Structure formats: structure tokens, C-alpha cells
């Protein structure tokens, strides 16, 4: 009987040692537990990086467009369209189909009570998003525009879809970037249908 008990204890000790040495199963369980967190962290970092890149490109595009337009005393529709095409390339290789670009020249009359109104406007399709003379409320601070002055505003909106990586952030992710510049060499930038001065806005 004593010998049998000793043999049982010996077998149990061997089994314990064998289990302690066999860590393969434990490693597999630990990996299965942390895998979802690792996948979530990976896609989260990937998506956050993409969103930061798009946000930086949006800011660059808006500031480049308004800066180029503000350097002219007058600009034709064709010239403005060419600048818009060039600005779209800043966002590449991301698709630019969900992109909207608005260029607006706004002005304020000589009196303190005069509202800020649209001088002219044009979008990426060559349309007029705001009618001339309509009140413009898109400035964050109306005091940046003094009486009798004008300012150029570029408003860019973009809906970004991350494709296969859209697992962490809610997509499509909406971006909106606005940039403003005062005209450099004239009181206001004129928009012209052709190169003829008679085709320009007043």
C-alpha cells in the first residue's frame, strides 16, 4: 500500500513538472486574448495617420488657392479654374470626387452698419455658389473686414473614406478648411469672364 501511494505521488510530481514545462498552450491563449486589442490599435494608428495627412493637405490646398488668387488685381474664370485643378492635385493620391471648393470675394460698404456681401463667387464646377450682393455670414469674425475693404475666402469641404481601414473612426470623415487673404495689390480682386477689362466684375 505504501509503495502504491509513493508511486502515485511520483506520477503526480511528474505531471506537474510536465505541465510547467509545456507553455505552448498558455502562449496561444495569451495571444488569442491580446490579438483583438493589437488589431484595433494597428488600424487605429493607420487611420489616425491617414486623417492627419488629409487634414494637412486640406490646409495646404486652401491656403495655396487663396494666396495665389489674392496676388492678382484681376483673375479670369479660366485662370481660376486652372488654379483649382492644381490645388486638387495636392490631395492626391486620395480621390477628389467628394471634394467641393468655393472661392468667394466678399466686401463691406463704407458705413459701419453696412453688411458683408458677396462680390463674386465660383466653385470647382464653374458655378456661382453665392449670388453677387447677397449677405455673407461665413466669416468667423466680421471685424476682420474693415469698412470699404474686401477679402478673399476659400472654403474646401471633403468627405474622406478610408476603404478597408475604416474600422475605428466613423467614416466617411468630414473635413472642412477655410482660408482668408486680403488682396495684395488692389482694393479687391476682380473676376473676369475673359481677358477684356469690360468683362470683369465692378
Secondary structure, DSSP 8 states (H G I E B T S, - for coil): -HHHHHHHHHHHHHHHHHHHH--HHHHHHHHHHHHHHHHHHHHHHHHHHHHHHHHHHHHHHHHHHHHHHHT-SEEEHHHHHHHHHHHHGGGTTS--TTEEEEEEEEEE-SSTT--EEEEEEEETTS--SS-TT-B----S-GGGS-TT-EEEEEEEEEEE--GGGTTSS-SSEEEEEEEEE--SSSSS-EEESSSSGGGB--
